[in-house]
Amino acid sequence: MIFDYETMRLIWWALLGALLIGFAITGGFDLGVATLLPFLGKNDTERRVIINSVGATWEGNQVWLVTAGGALFAAWPLAYSVAFSGFYLALLLTLSALFLRPLGFDYRSKLPSEKWRRNWDIALFAGGLVPALIFGVAFGNLLEGVPFHFNNEMRIFYTGSFWGLLNPFAIVAGVVSVSMIVMHGGVYLQMKTEGDIYERSKTVVTIFSLITLVVFGLAGIWIANIDGYQISSIVSPNTYSDPLAKTVIKAPGLWLANYGHYPILWFFPVLAFVTGLITLILSKINRPGLAFISSSLTLALIILTAGVSMFPFLIPSSSELNSSLTIWDASSSLSTLKIMLWVTLIFLPIVLTYTSWAFRVLRGKITLDHIHQNDHTAY
């Protein structure tokens, strides 16, 4: 396999995006289900049905997030360093919320106490809502720029604060993230349940698909007016990584520059609206299987819209523009990227095959009778 440095960087940018989309689709529906748990489950048995709908697959879905983190560390070490330095408290909060998930799934049904189970339901709700919100807020901050810079020795200095991350645009991005995840979780529950839970899930899909599209449109209008970033100097994509060897400018509307150069990119945001509406319609006419496909496409297209808007930036710097990290100047060496690609080509098909098999085997509905008949094994 012979690829030059530029091609390898593009491949790994695409792979990182694919991993994030994979997590949004697979991990997204169980985060959405957990967020909906206290609202759609009106009694303990219904909540157990909801929990069991994702109980057999949620652990495998986390692999996508872990793999995306590993890929960022190995392929884009400078971006990894800046992200985990600048977003440290936010990531710690995310991990703390994610830690509640295995505890909630494993311990909720250990005691018959109503208070015990209710508290674990709240923990599972937090474990679904908090990560979805913070992931969206993080994307919003990337689009606005992160306050960091390098000195001449390439030491990272972060000059922001945790509360600074909670700016208005980032909160809007967080609402987009939560609403699309809840929509996705609602569609999944339609596939896996019946009766009252099914009907409540249909209502959730209707409400949150509309919220997703409205707030996504608002975010698009906002992006057209906030400062975007653009490289103004000549960049050689085949040279070694040096973030300080370029010049970056900042001006309103620059995040839409890629769409001006390549109008075909409008396909992503436009189709996101189309698939979002299709999801609503398919859910209404009781076709949850097809709605899950269209919901998955909606999530993927929203993430791709953000990705192609920012390209080639990974983490733009708001405090020192020339310190911004791009795919051309923040990557590992060419040999590292090639070795990692071989590893990915070997193991990613295995993961995809196993995941497809697992979902095929577990494609049946979770019913109240299932909970009663398997009370010793159900959550």
N, C-alpha and C positions, 0 to 999 in steps of 0.2 A: 504494500500500500504506500504510494508516494503522493503526499500532499505537501504543498508549500505552507509556510507559516500563516499566511492570510487565510487560506482555505480551512486550516485546522481551527483557527480562531472562530471563523464563521460556523463551523460544524459544532463547536462546543457552545457557542452562543445559542444555537438552535436546540442542542441537547438539553442545556439548562432550562430553556423555555419549555421543552417537552416534559421534563421532570416536574416542573412547577404545575403544568397543566394536568399531568397525571395525578398529582396530589390533590389538586382542586376538584377533579372529577371523582376520584375514589375516596380520598379522605374527606372531601367536601360534603358528600351526602351523609356520612356518619357524624360530622360536626353539626350539620343541619338537623339531623334527627335528634341529637343530644340537646340542641337548643330548643327544639319543639317539645321535648319530653314533658315538662311540667304543664304545658298548655293543651296538648292533645290527649294526654292520658288522664282521664277523670277519676280513675280509681287505681288501686295497686295492680290489679290484673291487667288493665289496659296499658299501664306504664311498663309492665313486664313484657307485654307483647312488643311495644316499641323498642325496648332495650334489646330484646332477642332478635329483632329484625337486622341489627348490625353486630350483634354479639359474636358471631362466628367469623367476621371479616375485618373488623376495625383494626386489629393489630397488624394485619398484612397491609392495610392501606397506609399505615404510618411509614412503611418502607420508602415510599416515594419522597416523603419529607426528609427522611434521614439521608437518602441518596442525593437529593438536591443539595443538602448542606455539604455533603462530602464532595460533590462535583464542584461546588463553589470554592471550597477550600483547596482542592487540587488544581483546578483549571484557572481560577481567578484569585490567587492568594491575597493580593492587595485589596480586592473588593471584599473578601471575607474578613480581613483584618479591620477595615473601616466599618463594615456593617456591624460586626460584633463589638467594636469599641463604641461607636456612636449610638447604636440601638441596644446597648447592654441591658439596661433596666427593662426595656420593653420585651426583649427576648427572654430575660429571666422571668418576667411575668407570664409570658407565653408558655415557657417550659413548666412553670409551676401549675398553670391551668391544665396543661397536657398530662402532668403527673396525676391529676385527680381522676383521669379516665380509667386507667387500669385498676385503681383502688375502688372506684365506683362500680365498675363492672364485676369485680371479684368479690366485693364485700357487701354489696347492697342487700342481697338475699340471705346473708348468713344469719340474720336475726329477724324474727317476725315483728319486732317493734315498729309501729307506724312512724314514730319520730325518727328512728334510725334510718328507715328507708327514705323518708322525706328529705332528710339531710343529704343523703347520697344522691338523691335526684337533683338537688340544688347543685351539688358538686359536679355532676355530669353536665348540667346546664351550663355552668361556668366553664367547664372544660371544652364545650362546644362553641360558646359565644365569644369568649375572650380571644382565643387564637384567630378566629375568623375576623374579628374586629381589628386586631393588631396587625395582621397581615395586610389588610386594606389600608390602614393608617401608614404602614411602612411604605407601600407603593405610592401613596399620596406624597409622602416626604421625599421620595426619590424624584418625583416629577417637579417638586418645588426646589430641590437642591438640599444637600446635607452640609451643615457648617463644619467642614474639616479642611485641613491643609497639611502638606508635607514641608519639612524644612530641607536644607541642602543635604542632610544625611539620611533623607527618606524616612524620618520618624514622623508618625501620625499624631496630629494634634486635633482633637475634637473640641469645638468651642460652643456646642449647643447644650441643651438640657432636656430632661425627660418631658417636662411640661411644654417645651417648645415644639415637641413632636405633635402635640394636640392642637394644631392650627386648623382653621376652618376648612381649607381644601382637603387636608388629610382626613378630617372627620367625615367629609362627604365621600371620600374614597373608601373609608371604613364602612360607611352605610351601604355602598355598592357591594362590598365584599360580603357583609352579613346578609343582605337581602338575597343575593344570588345563591349563597350557600343554603339559606333557609328554603328558598324555592326548590333547590336541588334535593334537599332532604325531604321536602314535602312530596315531590314526585316519587322518590324512592319508597316512601311509606305507602303511597298508593299502590306500588307494585307488590309490596310485601304484606299488606294488611287487607282487611275487609270490614264491612259494617260501619259502625260509627267512626272509627279511626280513619277509615278510608274517606268518608265524607268530609271529615274535618280537614284531612290532608288536602283534599281537592280545593277547599276554601283557602287554605294557606297558599297553595300554588297560585291561585288567581290573584290574591292580594300581593304576594311578594314578587311575582313576575312583573306586575305593573310597577311596583316600587322600584325594582331593579332597572327597568327600562327608563323610567322618569328620571331617577337619580343619575343613571349612566349618561343620559342626554344632558343633564345639568352639568355633570363633570366635564363633558366634552366642550360645552360652551365656555366653561371656566378655563379649561386648558388653552383655548384659543386666545385668552386674554392675559394669562399669567406669563411670566418670563420663562422662555425656553432657552436651551443651550445649543451651541453649534461650534464646531471646530473651524477656526478661521485660517489656520496655517496648513501647510502641506504635511501630510502624514504618510509615512511609509508603513504599510501593514505587515511587511515582512522583516522588520527589524526587531531587535530585542525590546523588552518592555521598559519604558521610561516615561512615567506620567507627566514629568515636568518638561518634556521636549516638544510641547505643542502650545498653541494659543487658542483660547476659548472665548467666545463672546456670548453675551446674554441679552435677550430682548424679547418683548411680548410676541407671542405667536410662533416662535421658532420650533415648538414641538409639533407644529403642523407642516414644517418644511418638507419632511419626507413624503407627505401626501401630495405636495405640490410637484415634487420631482417625479414621483411614481404614482399617478392617480389610481392605479389598480389597487393600491393599499386601502382605499376607501371601502373595498370589499369587506374588510374585517369589521369595522364598526356598523356598517349598514346591515350586514348579514347577522350581526349580533342582535339587532332589533327584530329582524325577521324571525330568527329561531326562538327568540324570547316570546314573541306573539304566538308562534306555532306551539310552543310548550303550553301556553295558557289554553289554547284551543284543544289540543290533544288531551290535556288533563280534564277539560270540561266534558268531552265526549267519551270519557272513560277508556282512553288508550294510553295507560301509564307507561307501557314498555316503549312506545315510540316517543312519548313525552320525555322519558329519561334520556333518550338519544339526543333529542333537540335541546334539552336542558344542559347536557354535557357539552354540546356544541356552543351554546350560549356562553358558558363559563370559559371555554377555550378561546372563543373569539374576543371576549372582553380582555382577557390576559394578553392575547396577541395584539390587540389595539394599543395597550400600554407599551408593549415591547417594541413594536415598529415605530411608535411615536418617539421613543427614547433613543433608538438606534442611531449611532453606535455606542451611546453612553450606558454605562453600568451604574455608576454612582456619581452624579454631577456634584461639584462643590459650590456652595453658595457663598462661602467666605473667601475662597481663593480660586477663581475660575480655572486657572491653568492646572490646578491639582485634580481636576475632575478625572475620573477613571473611565476609560472606554475599553471596548473589546480589543483594540489595537495596542494598548499600552499597559494592561493590567494582568496579562495572562502569564501562565507558567511557560517554561521552555518548550520548544518544538518537540523535543524527544519525549518530554513528560506528557504532552497532549496526545502524541501518537500512541504511547503505551496505554494510556487511559482509554483511548478509543478502541484498541484491541480488547481490553477487558470488558468494555461496554458491549461490544459486538458479540461477545461470548455469553455474558450473563444477562443482559437485558431481555433477549428472547426467552430465556428460561423463566425469568420473573413474569413476563407477559403471558407465557403459556400456563404457568401455575395459577396466576390470577384469573385468567379466563376459565380454566377448569374449575376453580373453587367457586366462582360465581355461577357457573353452569350447574354444578351439583347442588348449590344452595339456593336455586332460583325459586323454590316454592314459597307460598305465603305462610306467615306466622299467624296462627289463629288462637282464639281463647281455648279451644279444645287442646291444641298443642301444648299450651302452658299447663293445663290441668293434667294431661296424660304424661307429661315429662317433667313433673314438678321437681324431681330430684336433680335434673340436669339443666333446667331453664334458669335464666338469671333472675 
